[in-house]
C-alpha cells in the first residue's frame, strides 16, 4: 500500500518531528496511583472550553440513555478553570442532577503548552489521560464531545458484551486510514469502551500518535492504535457497531469551528457547521436558532456570527447537500426525543438555504424520511 510521503526520507522527517513532540508531552502527565477499581463504567469527555455549550447537548442524550452500570461522568476541560463562563460548571451539574458529574481542568503548564501548539490530537489524548487519572471504575467509555447518543439500549448492550468478552477495547468500527486497513482489526476510539487497568499499564504518552512501520507499511498511529497493534492480542480488540439510528455524530464539527475561530472569515470546510446552533438549543439555550437566523439574514456569507460569540464564519463552501444532511441529523434527534415541531428551526433552515442561494424548488428537498417530512410540514404550519 502506498504511503502519503514522497519518499522514505520524508517519512523519517515526519517521524522525527512526531517523536520530538511525544518527548515534550510525556512531561505533561504521569499516572497517579488509584485505589482498587470498582465494577461499572465511567464516561470520559474531553471538553473544548472555547465552545462550552456543546457539552449540554452531549449530556442531555447521555442522561436519556444512561444505564445502571454508568456510575459517573468525568469531564476534562482543556484549559484552566477560569476559562469557562462564570457559574458554568455549577449550572451544568444542576441541570443534570441524575448524572454523577466531575469537572477537572488542565493545570497552568498543560494549558499553556496545549494552547501554544494547538494540536487537537494532543488535546484529546491529554484530556482522556487526565480523566483516567481520576477514574474509579474498571471500564471507561470514551464519549466524543460532539456525539449524541440516540439508541435506548445500545450502550447497555455494548457494555455487557464488552464485560463478558474479556476484551481490552471495544470500538464501534475498525480503524481505516493513515495506511491502516480494516483487516488490521484496530478499534477506533470514538464511543469506545476500554479496560482501565489495561490502558493504565502503559505510560500515558504511549497512547499518543506516532509514526512507525506496521506489516511493512509506513503508518501514522492514531490515539491508542500503537498500543492495540503492537501490545494487545487481536482477540482482545473487538467492535460492536452502532447504527445511524443509535448515534448522531457530525464529522469534524469542533475542528471546523476552531478553524474559523483561529482564522475569522477565511474560507474553510464547513459541512458540519449548521449543526452548531442545534447543539446549543439541545443544551437549553432556547434562543440559539433565533441568533443564528438573524446572523444569516444579514446576507453576508463570508462573515456569519452563527453562535453570537463573535466568531466570524465563512460559509461560502457550504452546499445544499450538506445542509440537507445536517437537517436529517437534527430531525433524527428531535424525533427520537419526541420534541414537538417549532417554527424557529424552519426559519433557520430557510436562512441557511438562502445564504448559499439555493433555488426555491430545492429548499427542503433533501432525502428526508416520511416521518421527518411530517415534522417539517407541521413546523411550517406554526
N, C-alpha and C positions, 0 to 999 in steps of 0.2 A: 504494500500500500504506500502511495506516495506521501512524502512529508510536505508540509506547507513551507518548509525552509528551502531556500535556493540551493544550499549546499550543507554538508556536514559541519563546515566551519561556522556558518550562520547559526546552526543548531547549538553548537558548543558555546557561542557567544550568548545566546538566549539562556542556556543552561547556567552559565557562569553568573549572569545577572540575577536569575531567579535564586540561585544558591546564596548569593550575597544578601538578597532580600530576606531569605529564610534565616540567615545568620543574624540579621538585625531584629526580626520579630521574635526570635527564640528568647530574647531577653525580656519580652513584654509580659510573659506569663509562664508560671510553672504550676504543676498540680499541687493543690493544698490537700492535706490529709482529710479524709472523710470518715464519719462513723460507719458502722456496718449498714449497708443499703437495705432498704425495705422493699417488699413486693409492691408492684404498682408502676405507674408511668408518670413522668413529668414532661409536659410540653415545653420546649425551649424556643424562644423567639428572639432573633436579633432585630432590634428596633432602629430605624433610621430617624434620628432626632430632628432632622430638617423637615420632615413631613410627618408629624406625630399622629395626626388623626386617622391615619391608615389603621392604627392599632385597634381602635374601637370596632371597626368592621370585622377584623380578624377574630377578636374575642367574642363578638356577637354570635358569629357562626360556631365557634368552638363551644360556647355556652349552650347553644341549641343542640349540640351533638355530643356533649360530654357523656362519658360512661363511668361506671363505678370505679374502675381502676385508674382513672385520671385523677391523680392525687394533688397535683399542683401545676402551676404555670410560672416559669421564670422568664422575665423579660430583661434582656441586656441592652441598655441604651448606649449607643455608640458615641457618647460624649460625657462630659462631666454633668453632675446633677443640675447645675444652674442652666443647662442648655434648654430644658423643657419649659413650656409656658407655666407661669405660676399656678400652683394647685392642680396641675395636670395629673400627676400620679394619684393624688387623693381622689380626684374626680373619677378616674377610671376604676379604682378599687371600689368606690361607692356604687358605680354603675353596674358592676358585676360582682355582687356580694357572694354569689354562689360559686365563684371561682377563687381558688386559693392563689392569689397573685403576689409575686415578689418582683420588685424592680431592683436591678443592680446597674451600676454605672461604671464607665471607664474611669480609671484614675488619671491624674494630670499627665503622666508620662504617656500612657496609652492614647489618650485623647489627642495630645499634641502630635505624636508620631503619625497616627492614622489620618489626621486632618492634613498633615504635610504631604504624605504620599498619595492620599485619596484613591486607594485601591479597593474596589468593592469586595474582592476576594479576601483581602486581609480583614476588612470589616466583618464579614460573615464568619470567617474562621475564628477571629478573636472573640466575637460575641458568643458563639456557641461554646468556645472553650471556657469563658467566664461562667456561663450557665452551668457547665459540667463541674465547676469548682464549688457550686452551691447546691447541688442536687442531693436528694436523699432517697431516691427510688432506684431500682435496678435497671429500669428502662427509660430511655428518653425518646420523645417524638420531636424530630426537627420540623418545626412548623414555620414555613416561609411567611415572611411579614405580609406579603400581598396575596396570600392564598385564602380562599373562602371555602370552608368545608360545607358540603351540602348533604351528603349521604347520611341517613339517620343512624344506621348501624355499622357503617363501613369501618370506622376507627376501632370500634369494639371488636369486630370480627378480625380485623388485621392484627390487633394487639394479641388476641387469643391465639391466632395462628402463629405469630412470632414467638410467643411464650412457649408454645408447645413444640416448636420446631427445633429449638436448640441453636438457631442461627444467631450470628453476631450482628447482622444488619439486614433489614428488610426494606427495600425500596418499593416504589410503585411502577418502576420501569428500569430496564437495563440501560446503562450509560452508552451513548453513541456520540462520537465526536473526538476532536483532538487526536485522531489516528487510532482511537479505540473503536471496536465494533461490538455489536450486541452479543456475539458469541463469546466475548471475553467474560461475560457474566459478572459485571461490576455494577452495583446498585447506585442509582442517583441519590442525592441527598435530600431533595425536597420531599416532604411528608414521609421521611424515613424513620423507622424505629431502629434504635441502636442499643446494644448492650453496654451499659455504662462502665462496668468493670473492664470490659474488653477495650473500649476506646481509651480509657484512662491508663491502660497498661503500656501505652506508647507515649513518649513525650509529646506535649501539645503541638510542637512545631511539625511533627511528622504528619499531622493531618492537613497541613497547608499544601498548596500547589507546588509542583516541582516538575522538571523535565527529566526524562530518562529513556531507556531502551526497554521495550516490553515485547517479547516474542519477535524480536528482530525489527521492531518498528520504533521510530522516533516519536515519542508520545509526550503529551502535556498532562500530567496527573492533576485532575481537579481535586477539590477538597475530599479527603478520606479515600481517594482512589488508590494511592500508593499502599496504604495500609491494607486495603482489601486485596489488591492484586498480588502483592509480594509477601504478605504476612498472615493471610487468612485463607484457609482451605475453601475451595469453591463450594463445598457442601454447606458452608456456614454463611453464604451470601445468597439471599433469596429476594424474590419480588412477589408482591400481591397487588395486581393492578387496581387503580381507581378509575372509574368510567367518567365520562363528561358529565353525567348526572350526579356524580359524587363530589365534584370539585370544580370551582371556578377560579382559574389562576391565569390572569393576563400576563403575557410574556414581557419581561424586561420593563415592567411598569416603573419601578423605583429608579432603575438606570436611566430611563428616558427622562424622568422628571429631573434627576440630578444633572443631566447634561444641560437642560435648559436653565437650571439654577446656576450652574457654573459658567454658561455662555448664553446669557439672556438674548433672545431674539435671533439667535443663529439657527439656520435650517438644520433640522436633525430628525431622525426617525421618531415617529410619534404615534405609531399604530395602536398603542395601548393607552395613550393619554386620555381618551374620552372616558375611561373608567374612573378616573380620579374623583370627580365630584360624587359619584355613586358610593365610593368607599367612605367619603366624608358624610354623606347622607345616612348610610347604614350605621355609622358611628354615633349618630344622634345630632349631627349638625344639619338641621332640617332646612336651612336656607342655602345649602350648598348648590342646588340646581339653579336657584334664582341668581346667585352670584355668578355662576358660570354662564348662564344665559345672557345676562347683562353684559358680561365681558365680550361674548361672541357677537352680540348685536351692535357693538361699536364698529364692526365691519373691517377690522384690520387683522388679517390672518397672520401677520408677521409679529404681532405684539398682543397676545391674549393672556391676561392675568386670570387664568381659569379658576384658581382657588381663592383669589382675593388676598394672596400672601405676597404680592409684589413680584413674583417670578413671571417674567415675560416669555411666553411660549410661542414659537413659530410653527404654525400648523400647515404650512404650505405643502408639506409632504404627506399630509393626511389624505386618504382616498375613501371612496364610497364603501368599498368592501370592508375596510377596517371599521368604519362607523357601524355598518350593519352587524359585523361580528361582535363588537363591543355591546351593542344593544341586545343581541341574543344572550350574551352572558348576563347582562343586567336583568333581563326578563326571566332568565332561568333562576336567578336568586330570588327575585320578587315573588315568583310563583311558588318556589319551594317553601318560602316562609310566609306565604299567604298574605302578602302585603297588597292592599287594595289599590286599584288604579288611581293615579293622581296626575293632574294636568301638567305640573311642573316638569315632569320627565318628557312629555311630548314637546313642550316649548323648548327644552334643552336640545332635544333631538333635531327639531326643525332648524334651530340656530346653528347646530353643527353642520347639518347638510348644506345650509345656505352659505356658511363661511367658505366652503370649498366649491361653491357654485354648482351644486348638484341639480340636474334637471328635475323639474317638479314631478314628472312621472316616475322618477327613480327614488323619491323620498319614501321611506318605509317599505321599499320593495324587496328587502332582503329575504334571506331564506329562513323566515320565521315559521315556527310551528303553528298549527291552527289555534292552540290554546294561547300562544303568545300574541297572535293577531287579535284574538278576542280581547286580551288585556289592553292592547294598543287602541282598539276601537272604543272600548269603554272609557279609556282615559281621554280620548279625543272629544267624547260627548260631554265632558265635565265643563 
